[in-house]
Amino acid sequence: LHRIETLVVGLRTVTDSLAHDLRTPLSRTRRTLEAGVVAEGVAAKQQALEAALVETDRTLSLFTSLVDIARANGGVSRDAMETFDLGELLADARDLFEPLAEEKRQTIVLTNEPAQIVGHKPLLMQAISNLLHNAIKYGPEGDAIALSLHDSPESIEIQVRDHGPGIPETHRGDAVQRFKRLGDSANDQEGLGLGLAIVDACARLHDGALYLEDNAPGLRARLILKHAAATV
């Protein structure tokens, strides 16, 4: 009965999230297409189609992220748990983001150790990727971004530390809410405000937690994953 209840809650969360959060981007895409229909000239119509394509890609990305969050919050993603080495996953994430960091003359310093976990591998990869992407985005030119993993009998702790502006303590609760973008730079307009929400949902799926702390200066993100999640 508990398992059935968990599945029902997860499915209801998925549908509620999609109904609420996809209405705005779909409406925006429709207005763009309407403008293209009434536009005069081939160039204007082509511009409207290109804008609609960008909006469609953005909506698809939003859809995927919302499903990830909803499934994690509802516990549905527990069906996809598998045993793997989380240390290897961190190394893969570092290799994936090194070229992006090099564009800002940044380095990703990995302190790693083997750590077997029963977890949701794709969602954990996305969570680590989101933390690294934020560190690169907000870290200064030439920053040394620290990525580390420590395994203990009770839990695994992943840390991502940068030396950027950080997040004020009063705003850290808002940072993990969907569609919350705390920065004011032009780059912030490219995001959906879902990155840390996905990390937070991933942590809770693994019976853990996400902590955002002061790195003096910068942000220290601590992703805690409980080994106990493997028994659920």
C-alpha positions, -999 to 999 in steps of 0.1 A, spaced: 0 0 0 28 24 8 44 16 -26 12 23 -44 7 55 -25 42 66 -35 36 59 -72 3 78 -71 18 108 -54 47 108 -79 23 107 -110 1 134 -95 31 156 -89 43 151 -125 9 161 -140 4 190 -116 39 204 -124 35 200 -162 0 217 -162 12 246 -141 47 252 -154 44 245 -192 15 269 -197 36 301 -200 62 289 -225 36 272 -247 16 304 -247 47 324 -256 54 300 -285 19 303 -298 21 342 -298 54 339 -317 38 317 -343 8 340 -346 31 369 -352 47 349 -380 14 341 -396 4 378 -399 39 391 -407 46 406 -441 76 393 -461 96 362 -461 123 375 -438 98 384 -411 81 350 -413 115 333 -412 125 353 -381 93 343 -363 98 306 -371 134 308 -358 122 324 -326 95 298 -322 121 271 -327 142 286 -299 111 287 -276 103 250 -285 138 239 -276 135 258 -243 101 242 -236 115 207 -242 144 214 -218 119 227 -193 97 196 -197 126 173 -191 138 191 -160 103 192 -145 98 155 -151 131 148 -134 122 170 -104 87 156 -101 97 120 -104 125 125 -78 101 143 -54 75 116 -58 100 87 -53 92 73 -88 128 74 -98 137 48 -72 128 22 -98 159 32 -118 184 28 -89 216 9 -98 249 1 -82 279 21 -95 311 39 -85 302 75 -77 339 85 -78 340 75 -115 309 96 -122 326 126 -107 357 121 -129 334 119 -159 317 151 -149 350 168 -145 362 157 -179 329 169 -194 331 204 -180 369 210 -183 366 226 -218 339 250 -205 361 260 -176 391 265 -198 372 292 -217 374 313 -185 409 300 -177 395 281 -148 406 247 -135 385 220 -119 405 204 -90 391 169 -83 397 152 -49 382 118 -53 379 84 -39 360 52 -48 325 52 -34 300 25 -43 264 36 -41 230 24 -52 215 54 -68 199 71 -98 229 75 -120 215 99 -147 199 122 -121 231 122 -101 251 131 -132 227 159 -139 229 172 -103 267 172 -103 267 188 -138 244 216 -126 266 224 -96 297 225 -118 280 246 -144 270 271 -117 305 272 -103 320 279 -137 293 304 -146 296 325 -114 333 318 -106 358 345 -116 383 343 -144 411 320 -135 392 305 -106 402 270 -91 369 252 -87 371 223 -62 351 191 -67 355 165 -40 339 133 -27 342 118 7 327 84 16 317 75 51 297 45 65 265 65 67 267 88 37 286 102 8 293 139 6 300 157 -27 313 193 -25 316 219 -53 333 251 -42 340 283 -61 352 318 -53 324 338 -70 298 361 -54 281 332 -35 245 333 -23 235 355 7 223 333 36 188 349 35 184 338 -2 197 302 0 162 288 7 149 305 -24 178 292 -45 165 257 -45 129 267 -55 119 262 -91 123 292 -115 143 312 -88 172 330 -105 191 351 -79 217 367 -101 212 399 -122 237 393 -150 227 389 -186 237 353 -185 210 346 -160 184 351 -187 196 319 -204 187 297 -175 154 283 -163 160 286 -126 158 248 -122 194 238 -117 195 238 -79 160 226 -77 170 194 -95 200 190 -72 178 194 -42 153 168 -55 181 144 -63 194 147 -27 160 140 -13 155 110 -36 187 96 -20 174 104 15 200 132 17 201 169 16 217 199 -3 234 225 18 245 259 3 272 275 25 297 304 25 330 295 9 345 328 21 345 340 -7 321 321 -30 297 292 -26 302 258 -11 275 233 -23 274 201 -2 254 173 -17 248 146 9 236 111 -2 226 85 24 238 49 19 204 40 35 187 50 2 200 18 -12 177 -3 10 145 15 -1 
